[in-house]
Amino acid sequence: MSSPPSLSDLADSINALTQSQRLFQADIAASID
């Protein structure tokens, strides 16, 4: 059985998600302009 993801692993994933989401929104805003 594999060990559950550690808190720092989870935080890293969340950080990556919010980062890409921010880039995505900036992309959309730029294309709308």
DSSP file (Angstrom, degrees, kcal/mol; ACC not computed):
  #  RESIDUE AA STRUCTURE BP1 BP2  ACC     N-H-->O    O-->H-N    N-H-->O    O-->H-N    TCO  KAPPA ALPHA  PHI   PSI    X-CA   Y-CA   Z-CA
    1    1 A M              0   0    0      0, 0.0     2,-0.1     0, 0.0     0, 0.0   0.000 360.0 360.0 360.0 129.9    0.0    0.0    0.0
    2    2 A S        -     0   0    0      1,-0.1     0, 0.0     3,-0.0     0, 0.0  -0.466 360.0-106.4 -79.0 151.3    1.4    3.4   -1.0
    3    3 A S        -     0   0    0     -2,-0.1    -1,-0.1     1,-0.1     3,-0.1  -0.454  39.0-101.9 -75.7 148.5    1.6    6.1    1.6
    4    4 A P        -     0   0    0      0, 0.0    -1,-0.1     0, 0.0     2,-0.0  -0.308  49.7 -85.9 -65.7 153.8   -0.8    9.0    1.4
    5    5 A P        -     0   0    0      0, 0.0     2,-0.0     0, 0.0    -3,-0.0  -0.335  48.8-118.1 -61.0 139.6    0.5   12.2   -0.1
    6    6 A S     >  -     0   0    0      1,-0.1     4,-2.3    -3,-0.1     5,-0.2  -0.289  23.1-107.1 -76.0 165.6    2.2   14.4    2.5
    7    7 A L  H  > S+     0   0    0      1,-0.2     4,-2.8     2,-0.2     5,-0.2   0.894 121.4  52.1 -60.9 -39.6    0.9   17.9    3.3
    8    8 A S  H  > S+     0   0    0      2,-0.2     4,-2.3     1,-0.2    -1,-0.2   0.871 107.9  52.6 -66.7 -34.3    3.8   19.5    1.5
    9    9 A D  H  > S+     0   0    0      2,-0.2     4,-2.2     1,-0.2    -1,-0.2   0.931 111.1  47.0 -63.0 -44.7    3.0   17.5   -1.6
   10   10 A L  H  X S+     0   0    0     -4,-2.3     4,-2.6     1,-0.2    -2,-0.2   0.924 111.2  50.8 -62.5 -44.5   -0.6   18.6   -1.4
   11   11 A A  H  X S+     0   0    0     -4,-2.8     4,-2.7     1,-0.2    -1,-0.2   0.897 109.0  52.4 -60.9 -39.8    0.5   22.2   -1.0
   12   12 A D  H  X S+     0   0    0     -4,-2.3     4,-2.5     2,-0.2    -1,-0.2   0.921 110.0  47.8 -61.7 -44.3    2.8   21.9   -4.0
   13   13 A S  H  X S+     0   0    0     -4,-2.2     4,-2.4     2,-0.2    -2,-0.2   0.918 112.8  48.4 -63.5 -43.4   -0.1   20.6   -6.1
   14   14 A I  H  X S+     0   0    0     -4,-2.6     4,-2.8     2,-0.2     5,-0.3   0.912 111.1  50.8 -64.2 -41.9   -2.4   23.4   -5.0
   15   15 A N  H  X S+     0   0    0     -4,-2.7     4,-2.4     1,-0.2    -2,-0.2   0.926 111.0  48.3 -60.5 -44.7    0.3   26.0   -5.6
   16   16 A A  H  X S+     0   0    0     -4,-2.5     4,-2.5     2,-0.2    -1,-0.2   0.896 111.9  50.4 -62.8 -40.3    0.8   24.6   -9.1
   17   17 A L  H  X S+     0   0    0     -4,-2.4     4,-2.3     2,-0.2    -2,-0.2   0.947 112.4  44.6 -64.1 -49.3   -2.9   24.6   -9.8
   18   18 A T  H  X S+     0   0    0     -4,-2.8     4,-2.3     1,-0.2    -1,-0.2   0.875 112.8  53.6 -64.1 -35.7   -3.4   28.2   -8.7
   19   19 A Q  H  X S+     0   0    0     -4,-2.4     4,-2.2    -5,-0.3    -1,-0.2   0.946 111.5  43.1 -63.5 -48.7   -0.4   29.3  -10.6
   20   20 A S  H  X S+     0   0    0     -4,-2.5     4,-2.5     1,-0.2    -1,-0.2   0.851 112.7  54.2 -67.3 -33.3   -1.6   27.7  -13.9
   21   21 A Q  H  X S+     0   0    0     -4,-2.3     4,-2.6    -5,-0.2    -1,-0.2   0.906 108.0  49.8 -65.8 -40.2   -5.1   29.1  -13.3
   22   22 A R  H  X S+     0   0    0     -4,-2.3     4,-2.4     2,-0.2    -2,-0.2   0.924 112.0  47.5 -63.5 -44.2   -3.7   32.6  -12.9
   23   23 A L  H  X S+     0   0    0     -4,-2.2     4,-2.3     1,-0.2    -1,-0.2   0.904 111.3  52.3 -61.9 -41.0   -1.7   32.2  -16.1
   24   24 A F  H  X S+     0   0    0     -4,-2.5     4,-2.2     2,-0.2    -2,-0.2   0.925 110.7  46.1 -60.8 -46.9   -4.8   30.9  -17.8
   25   25 A Q  H  X S+     0   0    0     -4,-2.6     4,-2.7     1,-0.2    -1,-0.2   0.889 111.6  51.7 -65.8 -39.1   -6.9   33.9  -16.7
   26   26 A A  H  X S+     0   0    0     -4,-2.4     4,-2.2     1,-0.2    -1,-0.2   0.892 108.6  52.7 -63.1 -38.9   -4.2   36.3  -17.7
   27   27 A D  H  X S+     0   0    0     -4,-2.3     4,-2.1     2,-0.2    -2,-0.2   0.930 110.7  46.1 -59.9 -47.8   -4.1   34.7  -21.1
   28   28 A I  H  X S+     0   0    0     -4,-2.2     4,-2.0     1,-0.2    -2,-0.2   0.922 111.7  51.1 -63.5 -45.2   -7.9   35.1  -21.5
   29   29 A A  H  X S+     0   0    0     -4,-2.7     4,-1.8     1,-0.2    -1,-0.2   0.893 110.8  49.7 -60.0 -39.6   -7.8   38.7  -20.4
   30   30 A A  H  < S+     0   0    0     -4,-2.2    -1,-0.2     1,-0.2    -2,-0.2   0.882 110.9  48.5 -67.5 -38.6   -5.0   39.4  -22.9
   31   31 A S  H  < S+     0   0    0     -4,-2.1    -1,-0.2     1,-0.2    -2,-0.2   0.796 110.1  52.3 -74.4 -27.0   -6.9   37.8  -25.7
   32   32 A I  H  <        0   0    0     -4,-2.0    -1,-0.2     1,-0.2    -2,-0.2   0.886 360.0 360.0 -73.5 -38.2  -10.1   39.8  -24.9
   33   33 A D     <        0   0    0     -4,-1.8    -1,-0.2    -5,-0.2    -2,-0.2   0.498 360.0 360.0 -55.9 360.0   -8.2   43.1  -24.9
